[in-house]
Amino acid sequence: MQHKLIYILFLFASVISYGQVNLYMESDKAEYNGKDIVNLTIVLELNGVDLEPQTRFQLPDLSKFNIIGSGSVTNTLIDPATNTLVTQKVSRIALEPKKKGKIKIGSVLVTVNNRIYKTEPFDVNIKDIIEKRSLASNMANEVYLNMEIEDREVYQDQATVAVLRVYSKNMDNFRKVKDVRLPRQDNLNIHPINLNKSEIDPSGAGNMASQVVAVFMVFPNESGYVDVPAISASVNSYSNKNKIVSNKVKLNVKKLPEGSPEYFKNAVGNFKVNVYNASKDKIEVDKPINVVVKVSGEGNLPDMQLPKIISSPDYEVFTPKITSKVTPGTTGMKGEILANYVIIPKKVGAISIKTEQFAFFDPASHEYVDLGNKALALNAFSHDQILESRSTVEKVNEYTNTLLETVDTPVLKTTTFKVREKSKFHWSILLTNISILIGLFIMYLLFKTWRKKRALVKETTSPKPLGSVAETEKQIREMLKTDINDYFSYLENLKDNGDYQKFFDTLEEMDTDIRKQYFQSSSQEFRVFLENYKGPSVAEEYRNLQQRIQMEKYSPLKSAEGIDELLKAVVNLYSRISK
C-alpha cells in the first residue's frame, strides 16, 4: 500500500511538471523621469507538448501612455532534467508616459488550453512630465520651442494635430519669435490650421510662460515609425537674429487593414462623390460641355487621388481643372474638391458618363467603404434637331441677339439686351426688343441726316492752307487717335456677360486701331516701333501679351478669373502705349 501511494505522488508530480504554464510581466524599474521610456517585458513559459496558446497577449488599458515600439520573440528548447519541451514567448513594449504621478498597469491576459491566465498588476511612478519634452534652447536658455502631438498612433494617411509652443520666463521674448517654418518631408503631408499667435499663458512649465505660435495637421503617408522633423523659428532682437529649433516627434503609423478593394488608393476619412453637368444649354454633338466630379467630406482631401472620368467612344474627355474649397476640421481637412472636365459628345442620343470606382477607409469604423462608380446620364442632339426644337419666338429672339451683337460701338452695352432662353413666353421681352430695334433704326436715320448736313457745310468752307509734313502727320494722328477708354469699358461689359468670343474679337479690333494710330500695319512692325520709341521692355511685354491672348482665345475651357486677369494686363499695357 505504501508503494502504491508513492507511485501516485510521483505520477501527479510528473503531470504537473509536464503541463506547467508560467505568465508574468515586469518593468525595467519602478520610478521614471518624465523623459524616460517605460519598458515592459511580458513572458509566457509553456512546459509541455500539449500546451498551446489560443489567443495573443491581451494588453491592459495603456491610454495613459504613447506606444512608441513593440516586439516579440519565441524560443523553444528541451529541458534536459525533465526531458520536456519548453516554449518561451517574450514580448517587449516601449511606452512614453502622457501624465505624471503614480500610474497603474493592469493585467495581461492569455488563454491556454481553454484556461485564462493573467499577470499581477503593478504601479509605476512618473515624475514631472514636462521634463520629457526635448525643448530646443537658445539665447542663453531664455526661449524654448516645443512641438506637441497628443495622438501619436494613427493610421496611414490619417490626420493628427500638432501644436507648436514657445516657452520663456521673459514675456518680452514672445513678440520676438517670428518666421515659423513648417517641416517638409516626403513621407508627410502637412497643412497649416492656424499660424496666428495665441494669448500668453503665464502658468507654463517650470515657472515659464507659454504661447501657441502654430497649429498644423500632419498626414503620414507611409506606415511604420515616422519622425515629424523639427520646426525652426527666428528670434529677432535689435542686435542680432537667432534661430531656435523644436524637438522631433515620433509617430507610430499603423498600416491600413487588409481586405481593401483593389481600386482603393489613398482616401482616408469619410467622403461622398457626385457628378453633374455644369452646362445649362442643350447638349449638342461636337460641342463642349462642362461636367464636374465633386468629392466632398472630411479626411485627407487635398492629398487624395480623385476618381477620374472613364474614357469612352461616345465622348472625348480632356484633362480636368482642379479647384478646392477646403478648411481644417476635427478629424482632417473638410470641404470639397471639384474636377471640372471638358467633354465633347460624339454621338446623338443617350450618353452615360461614368467615373472610376472609388473606395475609402473610415478610421472611425475601422473599415473600408465602397462607393463604386458614379454615372451621369445625358441626351445629346444634333444641330438640326436643336434648330427644329426652337419655337418661333425663340428664333425671333436669336435674330435680335445677333443684331445686337453686331452693333459696331464699344460704348453701348447692347449685350445686356440679349434674350435668354426661358421656359415660358414673355410678351414684355418681345416688346422690349421691338422697341430697341425701332429706336436703333431712328438713330440710324438721324445719323445719316447729320452726315449729309455736315458734308454740305464742308463744301461751302474755303480750304485751309497746307502746313508742314510734321504738322500734317500730327493732324492725321490726332484724327486717327482711338479713345482707348471706350474699348476698356466695352471689354469689361463683355467679360461680365461671359461673351468671350466677342471679347477676343474686340481685342483684335482695338489692337488694329492702336497700330493704325502709329502707322504700323502688322504686329511685327509694331513691336519694332515700340522697341525704338517705348523701350525694349514694353516691346517684350507686348509680345508676351499677344501670345497670352492667343492661348486664352483657343483654350477649350475659359474661366472668369483668367479672363479678368487678362483684361487687367491689357488695360495696363495699352494705357501706356496710347499715351
C-alpha positions as a printed NumPy array, in Angstrom:
array([[  0.   ,   0.   ,   0.   ],
       [  2.849,   2.347,   0.807],
       [  4.474,   1.667,  -2.594],
       [  1.206,   2.499,  -4.379],
       [  0.945,   5.863,  -2.544],
       [  4.496,   6.808,  -3.529],
       [  3.743,   5.83 ,  -7.133],
       [  0.62 ,   8.042,  -7.199],
       [  2.584,  11.035,  -5.798],
       [  5.268,  10.621,  -8.473],
       [  2.571,  10.42 , -11.14 ],
       [  0.959,  13.694, -10.009],
       [  4.353,  15.384,  -9.874],
       [  5.158,  14.303, -13.443],
       [  1.761,  15.559, -14.707],
       [  2.269,  18.963, -13.002],
       [  5.803,  19.321, -14.407],
       [  4.603,  18.171, -17.84 ],
       [  1.823,  20.756, -18.195],
       [  3.002,  23.877, -16.348],
       [  2.107,  27.449, -17.545],
       [  4.005,  30.459, -16.229],
       [  2.947,  34.051, -17.175],
       [  4.38 ,  37.262, -15.709],
       [  5.016,  40.925, -16.63 ],
       [  7.602,  43.316, -15.217],
       [  9.035,  46.783, -15.883],
       [ 12.701,  47.684, -16.026],
       [ 12.312,  49.972, -12.974],
       [  9.62 ,  51.323, -10.678],
       [ 10.319,  55.083, -10.914],
       [ 10.864,  57.149, -14.062],
       [ 11.607,  60.697, -15.017],
       [  9.238,  62.343, -17.497],
       [ 11.755,  61.924, -20.315],
       [ 12.355,  58.193, -19.646],
       [ 10.805,  55.345, -21.632],
       [  8.855,  52.695, -19.694],
       [  9.92 ,  49.248, -20.907],
       [  7.518,  46.389, -20.171],
       [  8.538,  42.747, -20.56 ],
       [  5.869,  40.027, -20.854],
       [  6.998,  36.383, -20.568],
       [  4.895,  33.255, -21.218],
       [  6.519,  29.872, -20.47 ],
       [  4.86 ,  26.601, -21.516],
       [  6.327,  23.372, -20.121],
       [  4.762,  20.559, -22.1  ],
       [  3.959,  19.352, -25.589],
       [  0.198,  19.667, -25.397],
       [  0.171,  23.293, -24.214],
       [ -0.657,  25.81 , -26.925],
       [ -1.8  ,  29.447, -26.558],
       [ -5.194,  30.038, -28.097],
       [ -5.077,  33.866, -28.045],
       [ -2.491,  36.562, -28.285],
       [ -1.492,  38.696, -25.328],
       [ -4.469,  40.854, -24.342],
       [ -2.876,  44.072, -23.118],
       [ -4.344,  46.213, -20.343],
       [ -5.526,  49.805, -20.742],
       [ -2.466,  51.803, -21.827],
       [ -4.282,  55.045, -22.719],
       [ -2.059,  56.998, -20.298],
       [  0.962,  56.127, -22.459],
       [  2.053,  56.526, -26.055],
       [  3.151,  53.186, -27.517],
       [  6.361,  54.009, -29.378],
       [  7.633,  50.485, -30.003],
       [  6.931,  46.786, -29.546],
       [  8.419,  43.421, -30.465],
       [  8.262,  39.731, -29.602],
       [ 10.343,  36.58 , -29.915],
       [  9.565,  32.883, -29.35 ],
       [ 12.173,  30.365, -28.111],
       [ 11.782,  26.58 , -27.965],
       [ 14.091,  24.172, -26.09 ],
       [ 14.074,  20.776, -24.338],
       [ 14.761,  20.698, -20.591],
       [ 17.473,  18.019, -20.118],
       [ 16.488,  17.44 , -16.487],
       [ 12.846,  16.553, -17.174],
       [ 13.114,  15.811, -20.915],
       [ 10.096,  18.062, -21.598],
       [  9.533,  20.69 , -24.32 ],
       [  9.733,  24.275, -23.037],
       [  8.285,  27.08 , -25.173],
       [  9.032,  30.656, -24.12 ],
       [  7.363,  33.685, -25.73 ],
       [  8.799,  37.087, -24.777],
       [  7.238,  40.445, -25.775],
       [  8.575,  43.908, -25.052],
       [  6.627,  47.169, -25.219],
       [  8.17 ,  50.662, -25.06 ],
       [  5.843,  53.299, -23.584],
       [  6.07 ,  57.067, -23.329],
       [  4.048,  58.463, -20.394],
       [  1.495,  61.215, -21.008],
       [  0.865,  62.146, -17.362],
       [  2.896,  62.35 , -14.206],
       [  2.24 ,  60.61 , -10.906],
       [  1.542,  57.013,  -9.985],
       [  0.097,  55.038, -12.905],
       [ -1.303,  51.553, -12.504],
       [ -0.552,  48.99 , -15.224],
       [ -3.213,  46.278, -15.32 ],
       [ -3.038,  42.559, -16.058],
       [ -2.108,  40.856, -19.311],
       [ -4.447,  38.   , -20.276],
       [ -3.79 ,  34.917, -22.401],
       [ -5.814,  31.726, -22.979],
       [ -4.014,  28.374, -22.97 ],
       [ -5.945,  25.112, -23.445],
       [ -9.296,  26.806, -22.658],
       [ -7.957,  28.33 , -19.458],
       [ -7.309,  32.053, -18.909],
       [ -4.043,  33.138, -17.258],
       [ -3.255,  36.682, -16.155],
       [ -0.379,  38.663, -14.672],
       [ -0.385,  40.649, -11.466],
       [ -0.977,  44.43 , -11.838],
       [  1.64 ,  46.867, -10.522],
       [  2.301,  50.617, -10.29 ],
       [  4.98 ,  52.823, -11.87 ],
       [  5.806,  56.305, -10.629],
       [  6.3  ,  59.068, -13.237],
       [  7.974,  62.302, -12.177],
       [  7.328,  65.748, -13.73 ],
       [  6.078,  65.026, -17.269],
       [  7.286,  68.369, -18.619],
       [ 10.852,  67.142, -18.362],
       [ 10.208,  64.685, -21.165],
       [  9.942,  67.398, -23.8  ],
       [ 13.094,  67.914, -25.768],
       [ 12.885,  71.691, -25.675],
       [ 15.399,  73.264, -28.034],
       [ 17.092,  76.272, -26.486],
       [ 18.998,  79.355, -27.5  ],
       [ 19.694,  82.863, -26.228],
       [ 21.308,  81.501, -23.064],
       [ 18.323,  79.193, -22.366],
       [ 15.844,  82.081, -22.431],
       [ 13.496,  80.903, -25.22 ],
       [ 12.384,  77.307, -25.882],
       [ 10.396,  75.879, -28.787],
       [  8.4  ,  72.677, -28.302],
       [  6.211,  70.632, -30.646],
       [  3.395,  68.614, -29.031],
       [  1.332,  65.897, -30.725],
       [ -1.273,  64.306, -28.483],
       [ -2.359,  61.438, -30.758],
       [  0.833,  59.742, -31.909],
       [ -0.735,  56.475, -33.049],
       [ -2.695,  56.921, -36.284],
       [ -3.426,  55.076, -39.496],
       [ -1.619,  55.765, -42.727],
       [ -2.993,  58.99 , -44.35 ],
       [ -4.966,  59.773, -41.173],
       [ -4.657,  63.237, -39.648],
       [ -3.107,  64.146, -36.315],
       [ -2.829,  67.665, -34.924],
       [  0.496,  69.193, -33.895],
       [  0.806,  72.252, -31.639],
       [  3.937,  74.402, -31.538],
       [  4.56 ,  76.321, -28.3  ],
       [  7.156,  78.84 , -27.212],
       [  8.316,  78.865, -23.571],
       [ 10.158,  81.726, -21.886],
       [ 10.464,  83.376, -18.493],
       [ 10.648,  86.807, -20.099],
       [  7.314,  87.956, -21.565],
       [  9.111,  90.323, -23.929],
       [ 10.655,  87.394, -25.81 ],
       [  7.32 ,  86.234, -27.244],
       [  6.979,  89.195, -29.601],
       [ 10.483,  88.48 , -30.96 ],
       [  9.589,  84.977, -32.191],
       [  8.808,  85.134, -35.932],
       [  9.163,  83.237, -39.212],
       [  7.877,  79.827, -38.123],
       [  8.782,  77.334, -40.845],
       [  6.787,  74.116, -41.051],
       [  8.773,  70.977, -41.917],
       [  8.77 ,  69.326, -45.333],
       [  9.272,  65.61 , -45.749],
       [  8.364,  63.084, -48.432],
       [  6.55 ,  60.735, -46.071],
       [  4.473,  63.54 , -44.52 ],
       [  1.79 ,  65.88 , -45.857],
       [  1.458,  68.963, -43.662],
       [ -1.331,  71.553, -43.829],
       [ -1.466,  74.631, -41.551],
       [ -4.517,  75.191, -39.356],
       [ -3.608,  78.427, -37.613],
       [ -0.341,  80.38 , -37.764],
       [ -1.508,  83.236, -35.543],
       [ -0.136,  83.62 , -32.042],
       [ -2.46 ,  82.851, -29.132],
       [ -2.768,  84.6  , -25.808],
       [  0.189,  84.152, -23.455],
       [ -0.368,  81.52 , -20.774],
       [  1.508,  82.584, -17.617],
       [  1.14 ,  79.177, -15.925],
       [  3.574,  77.282, -18.129],
       [  6.   ,  74.531, -17.259],
       [  8.898,  75.229, -14.914],
       [  7.708,  78.717, -13.935],
       [  7.805,  79.733, -17.606],
       [  5.014,  81.349, -19.604],
       [  3.979,  79.763, -22.912],
       [  2.33 ,  80.807, -26.162],
       [  0.997,  78.796, -29.089],
       [  2.583,  80.09 , -32.307],
       [  1.389,  77.475, -34.817],
       [ -1.159,  74.667, -35.158],
       [ -0.952,  72.341, -38.138],
       [ -2.268,  68.992, -39.344],
       [  0.054,  66.088, -40.187],
       [ -0.861,  63.271, -42.615],
       [  1.77 ,  60.464, -42.643],
       [  1.606,  58.685, -45.995],
       [  3.608,  55.567, -45.05 ],
       [  3.315,  53.064, -42.223],
       [  5.844,  52.372, -39.512],
       [  7.63 ,  54.766, -37.204],
       [  7.704,  58.188, -38.829],
       [  9.591,  61.161, -37.397],
       [  7.988,  64.579, -37.648],
       [ 11.08 ,  66.766, -38.177],
       [ 11.961,  69.725, -36.008],
       [ 10.381,  73.121, -36.656],
       [ 12.516,  76.238, -36.774],
       [ 11.745,  79.851, -35.935],
       [ 13.74 ,  83.046, -35.598],
       [ 14.104,  85.299, -32.577],
       [ 14.773,  88.851, -33.727],
       [ 16.358,  91.419, -31.434],
       [ 17.838,  94.821, -32.069],
       [ 21.402,  93.497, -32.121],
       [ 21.149,  90.096, -33.823],
       [ 18.875,  87.383, -35.196],
       [ 18.92 ,  83.923, -33.621],
       [ 17.373,  80.649, -34.684],
       [ 15.561,  78.214, -32.414],
       [ 14.645,  74.624, -33.249],
       [ 11.955,  72.454, -31.686],
       [ 12.068,  68.804, -30.773],
       [ 11.235,  65.91 , -33.092],
       [  8.159,  63.747, -32.524],
       [  7.927,  60.068, -33.462],
       [  4.61 ,  58.783, -34.79 ],
       [  3.506,  55.156, -34.728],
       [  1.725,  54.926, -38.09 ],
       [ -0.437,  51.835, -38.341],
       [ -0.762,  50.069, -41.652],
       [ -4.259,  50.077, -43.116],
       [ -6.15 ,  46.812, -42.524],
       [ -6.132,  44.094, -45.129],
       [ -9.107,  43.396, -47.338],
       [ -9.194,  46.747, -49.139],
       [-10.908,  46.915, -52.57 ],
       [ -8.447,  46.568, -55.447],
       [ -9.267,  50.075, -56.689],
       [ -8.695,  51.66 , -53.259],
       [ -5.906,  54.233, -53.49 ],
       [ -5.22 ,  56.52 , -50.542],
       [ -8.529,  58.067, -49.43 ],
       [ -8.809,  58.005, -45.634],
       [-11.746,  59.727, -43.947],
       [-15.432,  59.996, -44.826],
       [-16.364,  61.147, -48.346],
       [-19.133,  61.457, -50.927],
       [-18.847,  61.588, -54.729],
       [-21.227,  63.46 , -57.016],
       [-21.194,  64.009, -60.809],
       [-23.259,  66.728, -62.52 ],
       [-23.482,  68.732, -65.726],
       [-22.491,  72.375, -65.209],
       [-23.629,  73.457, -68.7  ],
       [-27.145,  74.943, -68.833],
       [-27.711,  74.818, -72.593],
       [-28.938,  71.843, -74.55 ],
       [-26.257,  69.275, -75.297],
       [-25.158,  69.3  , -78.925],
       [-22.914,  66.793, -80.669],
       [-19.311,  68.006, -81.196],
       [-19.891,  70.956, -78.858],
       [-18.062,  71.073, -75.479],
       [-19.88 ,  70.797, -72.164],
       [-18.647,  71.082, -68.576],
       [-19.001,  68.016, -66.343],
       [-17.924,  68.314, -62.701],
       [-16.827,  65.471, -60.429],
       [-17.203,  66.659, -56.825],
       [-15.661,  64.825, -53.869],
       [-16.78 ,  66.2  , -50.501],
       [-16.235,  65.141, -46.912],
       [-13.51 ,  65.211, -44.276],
       [-10.129,  63.484, -44.295],
       [ -7.035,  63.736, -46.479],
       [ -8.948,  65.682, -49.153],
       [ -6.038,  67.799, -50.504],
       [ -3.736,  64.767, -50.905],
       [ -6.079,  62.01 , -52.059],
       [ -6.376,  60.697, -55.621],
       [ -9.703,  61.715, -57.138],
       [-11.831,  59.313, -59.208],
       [-11.398,  60.118, -62.908],
       [-13.944,  60.008, -65.718],
       [-13.583,  56.804, -67.74 ],
       [-12.837,  57.243, -71.45 ],
       [-15.49 ,  56.134, -73.924],
       [-16.026,  56.204, -77.717],
       [-19.292,  58.08 , -77.06 ],
       [-17.432,  61.212, -75.927],
       [-13.993,  62.844, -75.794],
       [-12.671,  63.873, -72.37 ],
       [ -9.908,  66.394, -71.602],
       [ -7.658,  66.905, -68.58 ],
       [ -9.707,  68.476, -65.767],
       [ -9.135,  71.736, -63.948],
       [ -8.951,  71.072, -60.189],
       [-10.339,  73.583, -57.695],
       [-10.571,  73.086, -53.942],
       [-12.573,  74.622, -51.128],
       [-11.003,  73.06 , -48.029],
       [-10.801,  74.179, -44.4  ],
       [ -9.422,  72.416, -41.288],
       [-11.847,  70.115, -39.489],
       [-11.776,  67.974, -36.362],
       [-10.554,  64.739, -37.982],
       [ -8.961,  66.099, -41.152],
       [ -9.362,  68.679, -43.888],
       [-13.033,  69.152, -44.754],
       [-14.743,  70.724, -47.744],
       [-14.909,  69.763, -51.391],
       [-12.622,  69.159, -54.362],
       [-14.016,  69.883, -57.836],
       [-12.623,  68.348, -61.023],
       [-14.044,  70.349, -63.947],
       [-13.896,  68.276, -67.143],
       [-14.452,  69.473, -70.723],
       [-16.335,  66.708, -72.572],
       [-17.328,  66.679, -76.251],
       [-20.181,  64.268, -77.152],
       [-19.529,  62.189, -80.275],
       [-22.918,  60.617, -80.931],
       [-26.599,  61.529, -80.946],
       [-28.821,  60.066, -78.255],
       [-28.292,  58.792, -74.73 ],
       [-24.773,  59.049, -73.317],
       [-23.642,  57.689, -69.944],
       [-20.581,  59.355, -68.41 ],
       [-19.039,  57.15 , -65.699],
       [-16.311,  57.738, -63.141],
       [-13.763,  55.27 , -61.836],
       [-14.728,  53.121, -58.878],
       [-13.944,  54.812, -55.582],
       [-13.459,  53.488, -52.044],
       [-12.14 ,  54.975, -48.825],
       [-11.106,  53.815, -45.373],
       [-13.108,  55.204, -42.455],
       [-10.918,  55.401, -39.305],
       [-13.97 ,  55.855, -37.091],
       [-15.455,  52.467, -38.014],
       [-12.08 ,  50.845, -38.92 ],
       [-13.472,  49.521, -42.191],
       [-13.486,  50.232, -45.918],
       [-16.466,  51.895, -47.597],
       [-17.053,  51.103, -51.279],
       [-18.91 ,  53.811, -53.23 ],
       [-18.47 ,  52.119, -56.603],
       [-18.654,  54.346, -59.67 ],
       [-20.963,  57.268, -60.365],
       [-22.793,  57.742, -63.679],
       [-24.292,  60.824, -65.353],
       [-26.967,  60.219, -67.997],
       [-27.095,  62.799, -70.802],
       [-29.029,  63.127, -74.056],
       [-27.151,  64.698, -76.986],
       [-28.874,  66.3  , -80.003],
       [-27.665,  67.094, -83.493],
       [-27.516,  70.671, -84.734],
       [-30.588,  70.233, -86.93 ],
       [-32.603,  68.779, -84.062],
       [-31.808,  71.77 , -81.862],
       [-32.864,  74.193, -84.622],
       [-36.125,  72.306, -85.2  ],
       [-36.971,  72.287, -81.488],
       [-36.914,  76.083, -81.247],
       [-40.193,  77.953, -81.279],
       [-40.969,  80.994, -83.419],
       [-40.404,  83.36 , -80.502],
       [-37.015,  81.775, -79.756],
       [-35.98 ,  82.266, -83.384],
       [-37.021,  85.943, -83.263],
       [-35.028,  86.351, -80.061],
       [-31.989,  84.741, -81.696],
       [-32.173,  87.129, -84.653],
       [-32.476,  90.058, -82.248],
       [-29.43 ,  88.883, -80.267],
       [-27.42 ,  88.571, -83.477],
       [-28.296,  92.127, -84.45 ],
       [-27.419,  93.474, -81.017],
       [-24.048,  91.701, -81.086],
       [-23.144,  93.183, -84.481],
       [-23.772,  96.822, -83.5  ],
       [-20.362,  98.439, -84.085],
       [-19.941, 100.586, -80.967],
       [-17.858,  99.928, -77.835],
       [-19.911, 102.349, -75.76 ],
       [-23.446, 100.95 , -75.886],
       [-23.816,  97.898, -73.688],
       [-26.049,  96.065, -76.146],
       [-25.325,  92.613, -74.782],
       [-27.449,  93.382, -71.715],
       [-30.48 ,  93.306, -74.015],
       [-29.769,  89.772, -75.187],
       [-32.638,  87.377, -74.717],
       [-32.056,  84.305, -72.611],
       [-33.93 ,  81.116, -73.248],
       [-36.961,  80.881, -70.991],
       [-39.225,  78.037, -70.136],
       [-42.313,  80.164, -70.972],
       [-43.199,  83.017, -73.324],
       [-42.766,  86.621, -72.088],
       [-44.511,  89.358, -74.088],
       [-42.611,  92.076, -72.237],
       [-39.256,  90.827, -73.547],
       [-40.549,  90.688, -77.124],
       [-41.963,  94.235, -76.927],
       [-38.701,  95.49 , -75.431],
       [-36.7  ,  94.001, -78.31 ],
       [-39.05 ,  95.534, -80.908],
       [-38.742,  98.942, -79.216],
       [-34.958,  98.675, -79.27 ],
       [-34.968,  97.845, -82.985],
       [-37.225, 100.831, -83.785],
       [-35.026, 103.11 , -81.665],
       [-31.863, 101.924, -83.414],
       [-33.487, 102.484, -86.82 ],
       [-34.46 , 106.06 , -85.898],
       [-30.922, 106.714, -84.614],
       [-29.541, 105.426, -87.903],
       [-31.775, 107.807, -89.917],
       [-30.794, 110.782, -87.742],
       [-27.126, 109.883, -88.124],
       [-27.389, 109.803, -91.941],
       [-29.191, 113.173, -91.994],
       [-26.492, 114.715, -89.796],
       [-23.71 , 113.441, -92.054],
       [-25.395, 114.91 , -95.153],
       [-25.66 , 118.332, -93.49 ],
       [-22.048, 118.166, -92.395],
       [-20.906, 117.351, -95.951],
       [-22.743, 120.401, -97.307],
       [-21.078, 122.658, -94.734],
       [-17.628, 121.315, -95.684],
       [-18.232, 122.081, -99.362],
       [-19.014, 125.763, -98.65 ],
       [-15.987, 126.388, -96.44 ],
       [-12.758, 127.576, -98.03 ],
       [ -9.804, 125.184, -97.959],
       [ -7.213, 125.836, -95.301],
       [ -3.587, 126.351, -96.277],
       [ -1.396, 123.252, -96.165],
       [  1.11 , 123.05 , -93.328],
       [  4.389, 121.225, -92.994],
       [  4.803, 117.433, -93.227],
       [  5.22 , 117.13 , -89.455],
       [  2.091, 119.172, -88.808],
       [  0.144, 117.145, -91.334],
       [  1.303, 113.848, -89.737],
       [  0.38 , 115.118, -86.286],
       [ -3.04 , 116.151, -87.535],
       [ -3.632, 112.738, -89.107],
       [ -2.576, 111.003, -85.888],
       [ -4.999, 113.156, -83.907],
       [ -7.778, 112.194, -86.32 ],
       [ -6.893, 108.514, -86.086],
       [ -6.404, 108.518, -82.338],
       [ -8.636, 105.962, -80.651],
       [-10.48 , 106.582, -77.391],
       [ -8.96 , 103.619, -75.56 ],
       [-11.211, 104.005, -72.505],
       [-14.302, 103.194, -74.591],
       [-12.694,  99.906, -75.576],
       [-11.835,  99.154, -71.948],
       [-15.447,  99.744, -70.844],
       [-16.797,  97.588, -73.649],
       [-14.361,  94.768, -72.864],
       [-15.401,  94.914, -69.202],
       [-19.058,  94.531, -70.217],
       [-18.27 ,  91.562, -72.482],
       [-16.301,  89.889, -69.685],
       [-19.133,  90.345, -67.168],
       [-21.665,  88.821, -69.584],
       [-19.418,  85.882, -70.444],
       [-19.366,  86.68 , -74.179],
       [-15.761,  85.573, -74.638],
       [-15.883,  85.234, -78.451],
       [-16.905,  88.882, -78.831],
       [-14.354,  89.775, -76.153],
       [-11.419,  88.443, -78.197],
       [-12.786,  89.944, -81.44 ],
       [-12.893,  93.356, -79.757],
       [ -9.334,  92.878, -78.509],
       [ -8.136,  92.324, -82.091],
       [-10.106,  95.35 , -83.271],
       [ -8.573,  97.543, -80.549],
       [ -5.058,  96.315, -81.359],
       [ -5.589,  97.147, -85.07 ],
       [ -6.801, 100.667, -84.244],
       [ -3.83 , 101.318, -81.983],
       [ -1.398, 100.124, -84.667],
       [ -3.088, 102.363, -87.253],
       [ -2.629, 105.27 , -84.906],
       [  1.131, 104.745, -85.189],
       [  1.019, 103.838, -88.926],
       [  2.02 , 100.206, -88.307],
       [  0.29 ,  97.536, -90.376],
       [  1.46 ,  94.349, -88.641],
       [  2.236,  93.209, -85.093],
       [  5.888,  92.555, -86.017],
       [  6.362,  96.131, -87.268],
       [  4.552,  97.442, -84.21 ],
       [  6.952,  95.563, -81.885],
       [  9.92 ,  97.165, -83.704],
       [  8.262, 100.553, -83.338],
       [  7.665, 100.011, -79.617],
       [ 11.247,  98.89 , -79.084],
       [ 12.559, 102.089, -80.74 ],
       [ 10.182, 104.608, -79.148],
       [  8.867, 102.963, -75.957],
       [ 11.79 , 100.763, -74.959],
       [ 12.602,  97.027, -75.276],
       [ 10.697,  96.158, -72.065],
       [  7.398,  97.457, -73.47 ],
       [  8.004,  95.624, -76.762],
       [  8.689,  92.353, -74.935],
       [  5.61 ,  92.829, -72.766],
       [  3.527,  93.424, -75.929],
       [  4.847,  90.192, -77.495],
       [  4.09 ,  88.147, -74.344],
       [  0.608,  89.645, -74.084],
       [ -0.225,  88.722, -77.696],
       [  0.844,  85.113, -77.041],
       [ -1.251,  85.025, -73.869],
       [ -4.296,  86.368, -75.737],
       [ -3.983,  83.619, -78.367],
       [ -3.64 ,  80.891, -75.716],
       [ -6.726,  82.084, -73.823],
       [ -8.712,  82.522, -77.047],
       [ -8.248,  78.931, -78.225],
       [ -8.376,  77.307, -74.783],
       [-11.255,  74.771, -74.607],
       [-12.113,  75.872, -71.073],
       [-12.233,  79.551, -70.21 ],
       [-12.58 ,  80.763, -66.639],
       [-13.837,  84.134, -65.449],
       [-10.735,  84.544, -63.278],
       [ -8.37 ,  84.022, -66.233],
       [-10.277,  86.48 , -68.455],
       [-10.295,  89.041, -65.649],
       [ -6.503,  88.785, -65.203],
       [ -6.028,  89.042, -68.976],
       [ -8.151,  92.207, -69.114],
       [ -6.104,  93.809, -66.331],
       [ -2.898,  93.097, -68.275],
       [ -4.44 ,  94.565, -71.466],
       [ -5.554,  97.761, -69.699],
       [ -2.141,  98.167, -68.081],
       [ -0.133,  97.803, -71.321],
       [ -2.356,  99.614, -73.833],
       [ -2.851, 102.559, -71.464],
       [  0.918, 103.12 , -71.567],
       [  1.17 , 102.597, -75.335],
       [ -1.63 , 105.02 , -76.278],
       [ -0.239, 107.924, -74.219]])
